[in-house]
Amino acid sequence: MCTPVQIFTSIAGSLLSSALSGAMGGGKEEPKAAAVPKPPQEAKAPDTQRLRKENAGAAQAGPASTLLTGTDGVPTSELNLGRNNLLGL
């Protein structure tokens, strides 16, 4: 006759083995087919003619400037920090 400990261990073992087989896939499901990779995209060249036309039109606009300096740039008197140094002007 079986002891209660033997009955418990057999039940616990069967439950544990069924839980592990379910968690690891169980071998019942069929493997999925690998996804087919997409074909590579074709290389595209930039529209250089349009860019050259836009850049040529920008050069005809006149001297370049920023909102802070204007077309004349920064006056050299404002660059002097009040010291004689060899690092700048």
Sequence and secondary structure as in RCSB ss.txt:
>XXXX:A:sequence
MCTPVQIFTSIAGSLLSSALSGAMGGGKEEPKAAAVPKPPQEAKAPDTQRLRKENAGAAQAGPASTLLTGTDGVP
TSELNLGRNNLLGL
>XXXX:A:secstr
   HHHHHHHHHHHHHHHHHHHHTTTTTS                  HHHHHHHHHHHHTT S  BTTTBSS   
HHHH  SS  SS  
